[in-house]
Amino acid sequence: MTDERDERVAHNEVVFRRANERLRDDWRRFGIGDEEKGLFLCECGDVTCKQPVRVRLADYETVRADSAAFLLIPGHEDEAIESVVDDLIAATDGFVVVRKHAKATA
């Protein structure tokens, strides 16, 4: 992967993560609890991706606590920079959790 592409992917992920943090805050203000699901954005590196991810707020918080972990629509992972993980949550509801490789987060 080129440095330019690395930077673009990282920027896109940060944008989606910030948007999801605002969505989380909005769901909380609307009274959505930890066990209820909210809609979030796929946090893949593709700026054109607009697919929603329906996730329990508790699961979003678990993923968010790991700065190298992201919520994605299955098939949106990029094996060159990330791996699907199952040590954070068992993702069975239409999303996967990926963790960036050490090189990608450096």
C-alpha positions as CSV (number, residue, x, y, z in Angstrom):
1,M,0.0,0.0,0.0
2,T,1.3,3.5,-0.8
3,D,1.8,6.1,1.8
4,E,-0.8,8.3,0.1
5,R,-3.4,5.5,0.2
6,D,-2.5,4.7,3.8
7,E,-3.1,8.4,4.7
8,R,-6.4,8.5,2.8
9,V,-7.7,5.3,4.4
10,A,-6.7,6.4,7.9
11,H,-8.3,9.8,7.4
12,N,-11.6,8.1,6.2
13,E,-11.6,5.9,9.2
14,V,-11.2,8.8,11.6
15,V,-14.0,10.7,9.8
16,F,-16.4,7.7,10.2
17,R,-15.3,7.1,13.8
18,R,-16.0,10.8,14.7
19,A,-19.4,10.5,13.0
20,N,-20.2,7.4,15.0
21,E,-19.2,9.0,18.2
22,R,-21.7,11.7,17.5
23,L,-24.3,9.1,16.6
24,R,-23.6,7.3,19.9
25,D,-24.1,10.5,21.8
26,D,-27.4,11.1,20.0
27,W,-28.6,7.6,20.7
28,R,-27.8,8.2,24.4
29,R,-29.7,11.5,24.4
30,F,-32.7,9.7,22.9
31,G,-32.7,7.3,25.8
32,I,-31.3,4.2,23.9
33,G,-29.7,1.9,26.5
34,D,-26.7,-0.4,26.3
35,E,-28.7,-3.4,25.3
36,E,-30.6,-1.6,22.5
37,K,-29.3,-1.2,19.0
38,G,-28.4,2.0,17.2
39,L,-27.4,2.6,13.6
40,F,-23.8,3.5,13.0
41,L,-21.7,3.9,9.9
42,C,-19.4,1.2,8.6
43,E,-15.9,2.3,9.6
44,C,-14.1,1.0,6.6
45,G,-11.5,3.1,4.8
46,D,-13.7,3.6,1.7
47,V,-15.0,7.2,1.7
48,T,-17.9,6.2,-0.6
49,C,-19.2,3.6,1.8
50,K,-22.5,4.8,3.4
51,Q,-23.7,1.4,4.7
52,P,-25.2,1.4,8.1
53,V,-24.2,-1.0,10.9
54,R,-26.9,-1.9,13.5
55,V,-25.1,-2.5,16.8
56,R,-26.0,-2.7,20.5
57,L,-24.6,0.4,22.2
58,A,-22.7,-1.8,24.6
59,D,-20.9,-3.5,21.7
60,Y,-20.1,-0.2,20.1
61,E,-18.5,0.9,23.4
62,T,-16.5,-2.3,23.6
63,V,-15.1,-1.8,20.1
64,R,-14.5,1.9,20.6
65,A,-12.4,1.3,23.7
66,D,-9.8,-0.3,21.5
67,S,-8.3,2.5,19.3
68,A,-7.1,-0.1,16.8
69,A,-10.6,-1.7,16.4
70,F,-13.3,-0.8,14.0
71,L,-16.8,-1.9,13.1
72,L,-17.3,-3.0,9.4
73,I,-19.8,-4.5,7.1
74,P,-18.6,-8.1,6.3
75,G,-16.5,-8.0,3.2
76,H,-15.3,-4.4,3.8
77,E,-12.1,-5.5,5.6
78,D,-8.7,-4.9,4.0
79,E,-6.4,-7.8,4.8
80,A,-3.4,-5.7,4.0
81,I,-3.9,-3.5,7.0
82,E,-6.4,-5.2,9.3
83,S,-7.7,-8.6,10.5
84,V,-11.1,-9.7,11.6
85,V,-11.0,-10.4,15.4
86,D,-13.4,-12.1,17.7
87,D,-11.8,-11.3,21.0
88,L,-13.8,-8.1,21.6
89,I,-17.3,-9.2,20.8
90,A,-19.0,-12.0,18.9
91,A,-20.2,-10.1,15.9
92,T,-23.1,-12.1,14.5
93,D,-25.6,-9.3,13.5
94,G,-24.3,-8.1,10.1
95,F,-21.0,-6.6,11.2
96,V,-17.4,-7.7,11.9
97,V,-14.8,-6.2,14.1
98,V,-11.4,-5.6,12.7
99,R,-8.2,-4.6,14.4
100,K,-5.5,-2.7,12.5
101,H,-2.1,-4.4,12.1
102,A,0.6,-2.8,14.3
103,K,2.2,-1.2,11.2
104,A,-1.1,0.4,10.1
105,T,-1.6,2.0,13.5
106,A,1.9,3.3,13.9
